[in-house]
């Protein structure tokens, strides 16, 4: 596995960069970049072998969200939403 973004993500990032690279610095004051990610306590969600040990109740993971703007960054938070199938 590699950590490179998928091709469509790369194209979108490049297009975004080209659209904004000549904008004046003042325009960046109105942008807020955000992302969220899931962190697993035990291993990854990647390819699983046919036989593997399981950890009862999902093995422990946490979803976190953060953001950054021209003015600085926000605190990391835990978004409140449940995926279908979670009790």
trRosetta pair geometry for C-beta under 8 A, 3 or more apart (Angstrom, degrees):
i j d omega theta_ij theta_ji phi_ij phi_ji
1 46 6.5 -70 -58 -137 159 143
4 10 7.7 -1 168 -65 96 125
5 9 3.9 -107 165 92 120 128
5 10 5.2 155 86 -56 110 79
5 13 7.1 85 74 -11 162 139
6 9 4.7 91 59 7 78 106
6 10 7.1 -144 96 -8 39 88
7 10 5.6 -56 -149 35 33 113
7 11 6.4 32 155 -18 68 104
8 11 5.8 -52 -148 36 33 111
8 12 6.4 33 153 -18 64 106
9 12 5.8 -55 -148 38 31 111
9 13 6.3 33 153 -20 65 107
10 13 5.7 -55 -147 36 30 111
10 14 6.3 28 155 -17 65 107
11 14 5.8 -55 -146 38 30 110
11 15 6.2 31 154 -19 65 107
12 15 5.7 -54 -146 37 31 112
12 16 6.3 34 154 -21 65 105
13 16 5.7 -53 -148 35 30 112
13 17 6.4 33 152 -21 63 105
14 17 5.6 -51 -149 34 32 114
14 18 6.5 29 154 -17 64 105
15 18 5.9 -56 -149 37 31 109
15 19 6.4 31 154 -20 65 107
16 19 5.8 -57 -148 35 30 111
16 20 6.3 -2 164 4 65 116
17 20 6.5 -80 -146 49 23 92
17 21 5.8 38 164 -52 67 106
18 21 6.1 -34 -129 3 25 116
20 23 5.1 -42 -159 6 62 124
20 27 7.7 -153 -149 107 92 130
23 27 4.3 -72 161 53 123 147
23 28 7.3 137 104 -47 119 77
24 27 5.5 110 65 -7 70 98
25 28 5.9 -46 -168 18 50 114
26 29 6.0 -35 -174 4 49 117
27 30 6.4 -59 -173 31 50 106
27 31 7.6 46 140 -23 71 107
28 31 5.6 -56 -155 26 51 115
28 70 4.4 118 126 -76 98 130
29 69 7.7 54 -155 166 37 109
29 70 5.0 -81 -95 52 47 148
29 71 7.4 64 -139 -42 74 94
31 69 6.5 167 92 -136 60 82
31 70 6.9 88 54 -27 86 99
32 67 5.6 5 177 -178 97 128
32 68 7.8 157 -160 77 57 32
32 69 4.9 -33 -106 -82 66 108
33 67 6.3 157 84 -158 49 71
33 68 5.2 -19 64 62 102 82
33 69 7.0 167 18 -81 74 50
34 65 6.6 15 -179 -178 107 97
34 66 6.9 -177 -146 96 69 39
34 67 4.0 -28 -95 -97 86 95
34 68 7.9 167 -81 18 46 57
35 65 7.2 -174 97 -145 37 63
35 66 6.5 -11 60 60 76 78
35 67 7.7 151 15 -89 57 53
36 63 6.1 27 171 176 115 95
36 64 6.5 -174 -150 95 75 39
36 65 4.0 -29 -95 -95 101 80
36 66 7.6 145 -91 14 54 58
36 79 6.1 -14 -123 -12 150 134
37 63 7.3 -177 94 -148 30 61
37 64 6.3 -13 59 59 74 82
38 45 7.4 35 93 -19 131 136
38 61 5.5 23 178 164 100 126
38 62 7.3 167 -153 85 59 34
38 63 5.0 -30 -97 -96 75 75
39 61 6.3 170 86 -160 43 77
39 62 5.4 -13 58 59 95 83
39 63 7.9 169 17 -90 69 26
39 64 6.7 12 -1 5 113 110
40 43 6.0 -52 121 77 139 49
40 44 6.1 166 37 -108 144 32
40 45 6.6 167 -49 -38 141 81
40 59 6.7 11 -164 115 100 116
40 60 7.3 107 -165 96 58 65
40 61 4.5 -33 -104 -101 58 104
41 59 6.2 -165 59 149 98 77
41 60 3.6 -3 15 100 139 114
41 61 6.3 -133 -4 -77 78 48
41 62 8.0 75 -47 -8 90 88
42 55 5.9 109 44 -20 156 151
42 59 4.7 -102 46 -176 118 115
42 60 6.6 85 -1 55 94 97
43 59 7.6 -38 42 167 97 151
48 52 5.7 -98 -175 3 96 150
49 52 5.0 125 61 -57 93 103
54 59 7.5 -110 -174 -58 60 108
55 58 7.0 -34 91 92 94 23
55 59 3.6 101 63 -93 129 78
55 60 7.1 -57 124 6 145 85
57 60 8.0 50 102 -50 95 64
58 61 6.8 -90 146 10 111 97
62 78 6.5 -69 -175 -115 99 115
63 78 6.3 103 79 -152 71 74
63 79 5.8 -59 116 43 118 95
64 76 5.0 0 -176 -178 120 112
64 77 7.0 144 -157 75 68 32
64 78 6.0 -50 -102 -91 60 61
64 79 7.9 142 -146 -3 16 81
65 76 7.0 149 72 -159 40 62
65 77 5.2 -28 62 66 94 84
65 78 7.4 139 14 -114 88 14
65 79 4.9 73 -20 -43 132 103
66 73 6.8 2 176 -175 107 109
66 74 6.3 175 -161 70 63 88
66 75 7.7 -118 -121 120 82 24
66 76 4.8 -35 -79 -101 103 73
66 77 7.5 152 -79 18 52 69
67 73 6.8 163 92 -156 50 65
67 74 4.5 29 56 20 93 122
68 72 7.3 -104 -146 138 69 30
68 73 4.5 -27 -103 -102 80 84
68 74 7.4 -132 -71 8 39 75
69 72 6.7 6 60 50 79 41
69 73 7.6 163 20 -90 62 36
74 77 7.7 -33 131 -15 114 105
82 86 4.6 -135 -171 73 105 122
83 86 5.3 86 60 -9 73 116
